[in-house]
């Protein structure tokens, strides 16, 4: 695709701030959702800080050649819960988060060394476009339920934890966001075309705020979309609860048995995420028209992801991974400037200390983010389909490979072994690889 800003482009300082903020909005919801799901006192602002640190580490290892933000990985949620469940105290659980991230990061380091020695040709043979294309599509399609589910939810919750806003009111806010993003991206000129997400979120937030003000004035919960009450308890400046600080008190409780429990919970997942790592970078390579597996090289992206995860978990507790939302943002805006990603990372570090801004971001209603995510996830899905446009689907052997991946991925096939879960994306990819090898067995024998 045609990029407005290439990897080495240098947008003006003011533009960088706006572009960086847009990337931050794209990755924010998912990044802070992981610590919220895991609970046990984990800090959302610390996770945001950790994501910023992890991204900077990644950029350094990839020689500032791969324009993608790293955020909290959903794949490790089960592992993180296992770290707390197997701990004698919460403090030891935080030690487990750090040790688990180190185990997972070391897996990436080992795979990186193998790739450095053996090259990437075997990966391209194992995962040709007929395999990797539909897998990338699954990354977007598997998130469709989340986007659509958020589209009818607000931020104000009742005693049972359900949204009080009418689904129709929330839907209006989400659709305003969605269509604003689309119109700005398609018909916008100059700067408007480059910041469709910011304008879409502001438009949706404004409509949601109007509904909420009316709802508060008339005491009508069905119109209350935004929870403004959180502003009353915010602090101007607040230091995040960094994981390594909480883990310090639990070090004296660390035992070999607990370390083994954490290792079993984290290491297998790292191998699963490796497959998703390749899919994300293949997708991004297509968008920027540069094979990232060759330059800066898969061994570098793996090292950046692995070491970045360790660094990020030290601060935020969450292993990091390259974000499809970030890739989607690059695709829609045509802005692949590495300086934008670096600016986003720095903003994540700074904003995590700034109470009012973190509070404002936390009040953006689900329905508004749902409207944005429909476009982000949709672009990921379409990017995958573009990869197979030159694949002959008239041949059954290609058709079967794509069919297996799409059906298993969309159907949500996943396999669990204790606390270890092989995600639907990983299952679809593994079955796709096996199917591709099976239908091309004779070709391999002839060679």
Order of alpha helices (4+ residues) and beta strands (2+ residues): alpha-alpha-beta-alpha-alpha-alpha-alpha-alpha-alpha-alpha-alpha-alpha-alpha-alpha-beta-alpha-alpha-alpha-alpha-alpha-beta-beta-alpha-alpha
